Amino acid sequence: MKYKTGDRVRIVSEVTGDYWDPSMNKWLGKVMTIARVENCFYWMKEDEDNYGGRAWYDHMIAGLAEEPQHNVDDESKKLSKEHMDLVRKNYDQAKQISELKYRHDALEELDRERARSLRRSEKRILELEAQNKKFLEIIKNFSKMGIER
């Protein structure tokens, strides 16, 4: 037997040889895991749902399933560049948010100061109006007494 229990194998892409059951067609070109090895055939883990599975023979298996090969350096460089771009973008956004918060706080403080100034002005106006009213009463009283300015 070419393969052992636990091996991940790729099933052939086209129907080949004897003992092929049409219900096996869904596995054409797919990767399966060998659950058991018997005399001259294999039982597959992914196929155990059908009354214990079907017998898979060597001619039905294209070979060991290979993990896709990646150039780690290129992938790493690409991810590093993408990561740095995201870090820069996030930093720029955080900086903009910080500046906007500072402006917002400064405008709120300016609004509070304007409100305090307005209240002081209103208070002073009321004081002046009260003094003016007293002054006008004094002038009236002098007028009544016949004293002129």
C-alpha positions in Angstrom: 0.0 0.0 0.0 1.3 3.4 -0.9 -0.4 5.4 1.8 -0.9 5.1 5.6 -3.6 6.1 8.1 -3.8 9.8 8.6 -2.3 10.7 5.2 -4.1 13.5 3.3 -4.5 12.5 -0.3 -6.0 14.1 -3.4 -8.6 12.0 -5.3 -8.1 11.8 -9.1 -9.9 14.4 -11.2 -11.5 11.9 -13.6 -13.0 8.5 -13.1 -10.3 5.8 -13.6 -10.3 2.0 -13.4 -12.6 -0.5 -11.8 -14.7 -0.3 -8.6 -15.7 3.3 -9.1 -19.1 4.0 -7.7 -21.0 7.1 -9.2 -21.6 8.3 -5.7 -17.8 8.9 -5.4 -17.9 11.5 -8.1 -18.4 14.3 -5.5 -14.9 13.6 -4.3 -13.2 14.0 -7.7 -10.2 16.3 -7.3 -10.8 16.8 -3.6 -8.5 16.1 -0.6 -9.5 13.3 1.7 -7.9 11.8 4.9 -7.2 8.0 5.1 -9.0 6.6 8.1 -8.0 3.0 7.8 -5.9 0.8 5.5 -7.1 -2.7 4.6 -5.7 -5.4 2.3 -5.7 -3.5 -1.0 -7.9 -0.5 -0.3 -8.4 2.5 2.0 -11.3 3.9 4.0 -11.6 7.7 4.0 -12.6 9.8 7.0 -14.7 12.2 5.0 -16.6 9.2 3.4 -17.6 7.4 6.6 -21.2 8.7 6.4 -22.3 6.1 3.8 -22.7 2.9 5.8 -19.1 3.0 6.9 -17.8 4.4 3.6 -16.6 3.1 0.3 -13.4 1.2 -0.6 -10.9 3.5 -2.2 -8.1 1.9 -4.3 -4.7 3.2 -5.3 -5.8 4.0 -8.8 -8.4 6.4 -7.4 -5.8 8.5 -5.6 -3.7 11.0 -7.5 -1.1 11.3 -4.6 -0.5 13.0 -1.4 -2.2 16.3 -1.0 0.5 19.1 -1.0 0.1 22.2 1.0 0.3 25.2 -1.3 3.8 26.6 -1.5 4.2 30.3 -0.7 7.2 32.5 -0.9 7.4 33.5 2.8 9.7 36.4 2.1 7.3 38.0 -0.5 4.3 37.3 1.7 6.0 38.7 4.7 7.1 41.8 2.9 3.6 42.3 1.5 2.0 41.9 4.9 4.6 44.2 6.5 4.0 46.9 4.0 0.2 46.5 4.4 0.6 46.5 8.2 2.8 49.7 8.1 0.3 51.4 5.8 -2.5 50.6 8.2 -0.4 51.8 11.2 0.3 55.1 9.4 -3.3 55.5 8.4 -4.4 54.8 12.0 -1.8 57.2 13.4 -2.9 59.9 11.0 -6.5 59.4 11.9 -5.7 59.4 15.6 -3.8 62.6 15.2 -6.7 64.2 13.3 -9.1 63.1 16.0 -6.8 64.5 18.7 -6.6 67.8 16.9 -10.4 67.9 16.5 -10.9 67.2 20.2 -8.5 70.0 21.1 -10.3 72.4 18.8 -13.7 71.3 20.2 -12.5 71.8 23.8 -11.0 75.2 22.9 -14.3 76.3 21.3 -16.3 75.0 24.3 -14.0 77.0 26.7 -14.4 80.1 24.4 -18.2 79.7 24.5 -18.0 79.4 28.3 -15.9 82.5 28.6 -18.2 84.4 26.2 -21.2 83.3 28.4 -19.4 84.5 31.6 -18.5 87.8 29.9 -22.1 88.2 28.7 -23.4 87.6 32.2 -20.9 90.1 33.6 -22.1 92.7 31.0 -25.7 92.0 31.7 -25.0 92.5 35.5 -23.1 95.7 34.8 -26.0 97.0 32.6 -28.5 96.2 35.3 -26.3 98.0 37.9 -25.9 101.1 35.6 -29.7 101.1 34.9 -30.3 101.0 38.7 -27.8 103.9 39.3 -29.3 105.8 36.3 -32.8 105.3 37.8 -31.6 106.6 41.2 -29.9 109.5 39.5 -33.1 110.4 37.6 -35.1 110.2 40.9 -32.6 112.6 42.5 -32.9 115.0 39.6 -36.7 114.8 39.8 -36.5 115.5 43.5 -34.3 118.5 42.9 -36.7 119.7 40.2 -39.6 119.4 42.7 -37.7 121.4 45.2 -36.9 124.0 42.6 -33.2 123.4 42.5 -31.9 123.5 39.1 -28.7 122.1 37.8 
